[in-house]
């Protein structure tokens, strides 16, 4: 199977009312420890970056979007409550993520980065040596670059 084909994945929510196709940008997963992710999912959020134009094969009427901050929104299934996607406003960054547990094929995926590590509560730890970014370090990646004027 070609690498490009391996990045095309299908998936569904818990009740299967929503079925989708997502084209992953890589097999790398990011873990977010911010309070919004933890409140939304009951723990850290693990996501695979994907193209924004994921295809809803069926159940588009059950996909509901919630504006969780000034710069991002999250999708969930209105039938079973499964968290589906997260996307950053296009004027901030080109990021859309899908949750790997929803994918029919999780093969080859691996955690490569943790963000908001300074927001992580003390009651859990990941046993890996992946890149670690604090909230400030992560947000600095999206800060406007000073003009040369």
ABEGO torsion letter per residue (X at the ends): XBAAAAABBBBBBAAGABBBBBBBABABBBBBABAAAAAAAGBBBBBBBBBAABBBABGAAABBBBBABAABBBBBBAAAGBBABBBBBAAABBBBBBBAAABABABGBBBABBBGAAABBAABBBBBABBBBBAAAAAAAABBBBBAX
